[in-house]
Amino acid sequence: MTDFIQNFSHGFRNLLSEGMMNCHLIAQAKAGKLTDDVIQNDVRVTDSVHESDRFDVRIVKCRTCGQTFAHCFKQYTSPAWEDDYWTFWIPIEEQEVATIKGSKSLLQLMGKMVHERPHICWHPDGHVFWAEEGLSVAVFVFQ
């Protein structure tokens, strides 16, 4: 019986993950048509997890479909003292909100999520795109 529950839960998570990709924001990002104005207007903040000058994490939802995202802003200062401002919207399942809110190492958790998960990225140069494989830049940005 335990195997059945584990297999069912795994299958259910897969269905949820597939459902996450139905959000119009993700579709627009994949098509290269998402702008920062659209995403700012089409999400609403449901919870603020951490706020500071250089690192913010919020839980936001798409106003159209209800998709939940971990929204992360990170200011990165390069060794040459140049500031880069990165913003990420990582699609998450509702049950992941508690993990994010309860994290004792939020900076590392967000870095891992940005590095490993597909997400919407607002690059410091101003363009918004879909990072299908995550971003290796997270190794530097989240130090």
Short mmCIF file of the C-alpha atoms (twelve columns), coordinates in Angstrom:
data_MODEL
# 
_entry.id   MODEL 
# 
loop_
_atom_site.group_PDB 
_atom_site.id 
_atom_site.type_symbol 
_atom_site.label_atom_id 
_atom_site.label_alt_id 
_atom_site.label_comp_id 
_atom_site.label_asym_id 
_atom_site.label_seq_id 
_atom_site.Cartn_x 
_atom_site.Cartn_y 
_atom_site.Cartn_z 
_atom_site.pdbx_PDB_model_num 
ATOM 1   C CA . MET A 1   0.000  0.000  0.000   1 
ATOM 2   C CA . THR A 2   2.850  2.391  0.806   1 
ATOM 3   C CA . ASP A 3   4.337  1.864  -2.676  1 
ATOM 4   C CA . PHE A 4   0.978  2.740  -4.200  1 
ATOM 5   C CA . ILE A 5   0.775  5.996  -2.231  1 
ATOM 6   C CA . GLN A 6   4.350  6.936  -3.136  1 
ATOM 7   C CA . ASN A 7   3.751  6.166  -6.818  1 
ATOM 8   C CA . PHE A 8   0.461  8.058  -6.754  1 
ATOM 9   C CA . SER A 9   2.092  11.073 -5.088  1 
ATOM 10  C CA . HIS A 10  4.927  11.024 -7.623  1 
ATOM 11  C CA . GLY A 11  2.444  10.806 -10.504 1 
ATOM 12  C CA . PHE A 12  0.359  13.599 -8.994  1 
ATOM 13  C CA . ARG A 13  3.446  15.828 -8.700  1 
ATOM 14  C CA . ASN A 14  4.243  15.155 -12.358 1 
ATOM 15  C CA . LEU A 15  0.730  16.191 -13.355 1 
ATOM 16  C CA . LEU A 16  1.038  19.366 -11.299 1 
ATOM 17  C CA . SER A 17  4.397  20.134 -12.872 1 
ATOM 18  C CA . GLU A 18  2.945  19.697 -16.343 1 
ATOM 19  C CA . GLY A 19  0.026  21.932 -15.356 1 
ATOM 20  C CA . MET A 20  2.422  24.654 -14.255 1 
ATOM 21  C CA . MET A 21  3.553  25.118 -17.814 1 
ATOM 22  C CA . ASN A 22  0.063  26.255 -18.890 1 
ATOM 23  C CA . CYS A 23  0.494  29.770 -17.460 1 
ATOM 24  C CA . HIS A 24  0.346  32.498 -20.131 1 
ATOM 25  C CA . LEU A 25  3.364  34.214 -18.541 1 
ATOM 26  C CA . ILE A 26  5.485  31.118 -19.099 1 
ATOM 27  C CA . ALA A 27  4.169  30.746 -22.655 1 
ATOM 28  C CA . GLN A 28  5.015  34.388 -23.425 1 
ATOM 29  C CA . ALA A 29  8.480  34.033 -21.875 1 
ATOM 30  C CA . LYS A 30  9.135  30.903 -23.951 1 
ATOM 31  C CA . ALA A 31  8.049  32.791 -27.078 1 
ATOM 32  C CA . GLY A 32  10.320 35.730 -26.217 1 
ATOM 33  C CA . LYS A 33  7.325  38.071 -25.930 1 
ATOM 34  C CA . LEU A 34  7.096  38.644 -22.184 1 
ATOM 35  C CA . THR A 35  7.959  42.114 -20.920 1 
ATOM 36  C CA . ASP A 36  8.675  43.268 -17.409 1 
ATOM 37  C CA . ASP A 37  5.528  45.447 -17.507 1 
ATOM 38  C CA . VAL A 38  3.303  42.478 -18.350 1 
ATOM 39  C CA . ILE A 39  4.675  40.272 -15.617 1 
ATOM 40  C CA . GLN A 40  4.544  43.075 -13.034 1 
ATOM 41  C CA . ASN A 41  0.871  43.723 -13.883 1 
ATOM 42  C CA . ASP A 42  -0.175 40.077 -14.216 1 
ATOM 43  C CA . VAL A 43  1.003  38.795 -10.834 1 
ATOM 44  C CA . ARG A 44  -0.153 39.628 -7.341  1 
ATOM 45  C CA . VAL A 45  1.893  39.263 -4.180  1 
ATOM 46  C CA . THR A 46  0.384  36.748 -1.781  1 
ATOM 47  C CA . ASP A 47  3.193  36.617 0.768   1 
ATOM 48  C CA . SER A 48  6.437  38.398 1.529   1 
ATOM 49  C CA . VAL A 49  9.112  35.984 2.728   1 
ATOM 50  C CA . HIS A 50  12.200 38.223 2.947   1 
ATOM 51  C CA . GLU A 51  12.850 41.870 2.119   1 
ATOM 52  C CA . SER A 52  16.123 43.766 2.033   1 
ATOM 53  C CA . ASP A 53  17.934 46.195 -0.242  1 
ATOM 54  C CA . ARG A 54  19.834 43.455 -2.061  1 
ATOM 55  C CA . PHE A 55  17.659 40.333 -1.751  1 
ATOM 56  C CA . ASP A 56  13.867 39.922 -1.769  1 
ATOM 57  C CA . VAL A 57  11.723 36.807 -1.906  1 
ATOM 58  C CA . ARG A 58  7.966  36.914 -2.324  1 
ATOM 59  C CA . ILE A 59  5.297  34.420 -3.203  1 
ATOM 60  C CA . VAL A 60  3.215  35.658 -6.134  1 
ATOM 61  C CA . LYS A 61  0.357  34.261 -8.194  1 
ATOM 62  C CA . CYS A 62  -0.650 34.799 -11.781 1 
ATOM 63  C CA . ARG A 63  -3.860 36.842 -11.842 1 
ATOM 64  C CA . THR A 64  -5.144 34.844 -14.824 1 
ATOM 65  C CA . CYS A 65  -4.519 31.192 -13.966 1 
ATOM 66  C CA . GLY A 66  -3.417 31.244 -10.326 1 
ATOM 67  C CA . GLN A 67  0.018  29.702 -10.987 1 
ATOM 68  C CA . THR A 68  2.228  30.212 -7.938  1 
ATOM 69  C CA . PHE A 69  5.759  31.564 -8.361  1 
ATOM 70  C CA . ALA A 70  8.641  32.190 -6.004  1 
ATOM 71  C CA . HIS A 71  9.618  35.736 -7.002  1 
ATOM 72  C CA . CYS A 72  13.216 36.559 -6.187  1 
ATOM 73  C CA . PHE A 73  15.120 39.809 -6.637  1 
ATOM 74  C CA . LYS A 74  18.886 39.679 -6.147  1 
ATOM 75  C CA . GLN A 75  21.408 42.473 -6.488  1 
ATOM 76  C CA . TYR A 76  24.836 41.157 -7.380  1 
ATOM 77  C CA . THR A 77  27.985 43.245 -7.112  1 
ATOM 78  C CA . SER A 78  30.760 41.967 -9.353  1 
ATOM 79  C CA . PRO A 79  34.437 41.929 -8.355  1 
ATOM 80  C CA . ALA A 80  34.748 45.098 -10.482 1 
ATOM 81  C CA . TRP A 81  32.110 46.743 -8.226  1 
ATOM 82  C CA . GLU A 82  29.464 46.786 -10.944 1 
ATOM 83  C CA . ASP A 83  25.912 46.182 -9.760  1 
ATOM 84  C CA . ASP A 84  23.630 43.780 -11.604 1 
ATOM 85  C CA . TYR A 85  19.949 43.478 -10.740 1 
ATOM 86  C CA . TRP A 86  18.459 40.033 -11.373 1 
ATOM 87  C CA . THR A 87  14.809 39.049 -10.992 1 
ATOM 88  C CA . PHE A 88  13.439 35.518 -11.202 1 
ATOM 89  C CA . TRP A 89  9.941  34.018 -11.196 1 
ATOM 90  C CA . ILE A 90  10.220 30.310 -10.428 1 
ATOM 91  C CA . PRO A 91  7.047  28.250 -10.924 1 
ATOM 92  C CA . ILE A 92  6.337  26.304 -7.761  1 
ATOM 93  C CA . GLU A 93  3.642  24.036 -6.443  1 
ATOM 94  C CA . GLU A 94  1.484  25.379 -3.632  1 
ATOM 95  C CA . GLN A 95  2.910  22.894 -1.120  1 
ATOM 96  C CA . GLU A 96  6.414  24.305 -1.707  1 
ATOM 97  C CA . VAL A 97  5.441  27.677 -0.223  1 
ATOM 98  C CA . ALA A 98  5.862  26.407 3.348   1 
ATOM 99  C CA . THR A 99  9.349  25.088 2.545   1 
ATOM 100 C CA . ILE A 100 10.397 28.443 1.135   1 
ATOM 101 C CA . LYS A 101 8.879  30.397 4.022   1 
ATOM 102 C CA . GLY A 102 10.478 28.087 6.590   1 
ATOM 103 C CA . SER A 103 13.931 27.970 5.025   1 
ATOM 104 C CA . LYS A 104 16.776 28.879 7.350   1 
ATOM 105 C CA . SER A 105 19.104 29.322 4.367   1 
ATOM 106 C CA . LEU A 106 16.864 31.186 1.937   1 
ATOM 107 C CA . LEU A 107 19.693 32.633 -0.156  1 
ATOM 108 C CA . GLN A 108 21.102 29.163 -0.837  1 
ATOM 109 C CA . LEU A 109 17.642 27.711 -1.506  1 
ATOM 110 C CA . MET A 110 16.818 30.408 -4.064  1 
ATOM 111 C CA . GLY A 111 20.230 29.976 -5.687  1 
ATOM 112 C CA . LYS A 112 19.643 26.240 -5.993  1 
ATOM 113 C CA . MET A 113 16.170 26.761 -7.457  1 
ATOM 114 C CA . VAL A 114 17.400 29.304 -10.016 1 
ATOM 115 C CA . HIS A 115 20.318 27.052 -10.926 1 
ATOM 116 C CA . GLU A 116 18.295 23.846 -11.319 1 
ATOM 117 C CA . ARG A 117 14.742 24.778 -12.274 1 
ATOM 118 C CA . PRO A 118 13.141 26.325 -15.323 1 
ATOM 119 C CA . HIS A 119 11.978 29.865 -14.607 1 
ATOM 120 C CA . ILE A 120 11.324 33.325 -15.978 1 
ATOM 121 C CA . CYS A 121 14.360 35.584 -15.737 1 
ATOM 122 C CA . TRP A 122 14.599 39.361 -16.028 1 
ATOM 123 C CA . HIS A 123 18.242 39.782 -16.991 1 
ATOM 124 C CA . PRO A 124 20.179 42.886 -15.866 1 
ATOM 125 C CA . ASP A 125 20.390 43.975 -19.513 1 
ATOM 126 C CA . GLY A 126 16.592 44.346 -19.495 1 
ATOM 127 C CA . HIS A 127 15.344 41.371 -21.477 1 
ATOM 128 C CA . VAL A 128 12.940 38.821 -20.043 1 
ATOM 129 C CA . PHE A 129 13.293 35.176 -21.053 1 
ATOM 130 C CA . TRP A 130 12.473 31.592 -20.134 1 
ATOM 131 C CA . ALA A 131 15.455 29.722 -18.668 1 
ATOM 132 C CA . GLU A 132 14.445 26.150 -19.516 1 
ATOM 133 C CA . GLU A 133 17.447 24.508 -17.872 1 
ATOM 134 C CA . GLY A 134 17.904 26.961 -15.015 1 
ATOM 135 C CA . LEU A 135 20.873 29.326 -14.985 1 
ATOM 136 C CA . SER A 136 24.487 28.582 -14.138 1 
ATOM 137 C CA . VAL A 137 24.913 32.281 -13.298 1 
ATOM 138 C CA . ALA A 138 23.129 31.507 -10.033 1 
ATOM 139 C CA . VAL A 139 26.423 30.182 -8.696  1 
ATOM 140 C CA . PHE A 140 27.807 33.736 -8.777  1 
ATOM 141 C CA . VAL A 141 24.677 35.782 -8.147  1 
ATOM 142 C CA . PHE A 142 23.716 33.916 -4.977  1 
ATOM 143 C CA . GLN A 143 27.096 33.954 -3.228  1 
# 
